[in-house]
Amino acid sequence: MNANDVYNVAKALPKEELDKLCDMLAINYQPQKAIKPKKKPLPDFTVEDGIRYLLANHFNKVKAA
């Protein structure tokens, strides 16, 4: 049985029974929270390191003609 089958059966229930079903599901089911992977901390960069990186990798490139 899949969720679509259960949904179709639940839609056919009278309102009182649907309310009871919702209460039962709320008590018995609590979705799991997604666990976020931990990010590695960035190394300590100085302003000079950043300037060196930009000069070496972005501003000194020779454009192909």
LINLINLIN-V986098 format. One record per backbone hydrogen bond with DSSP energy under -0.5 kcal/mol. CO is the residue of the C=O (numbers start at 1). NH is the residue of the N-H. If there is no record, write none. Layout:
BEGIN
CO|NH ; CO|NH
END
This chain:
BEGIN
2|6 ; 3|7 ; 4|8 ; 5|9 ; 6|10 ; 7|11 ; 8|12 ; 9|12 ; 10|13 ; 14|18 ; 15|19 ; 16|20 ; 17|21 ; 18|22 ; 19|23 ; 20|24 ; 21|25 ; 22|26 ; 23|27 ; 24|28 ; 25|29 ; 28|30 ; 34|36 ; 43|45 ; 46|50 ; 47|51 ; 48|52 ; 49|53 ; 50|54 ; 51|55 ; 52|56 ; 53|57 ; 54|58 ; 54|59 ; 55|60 ; 61|63
END
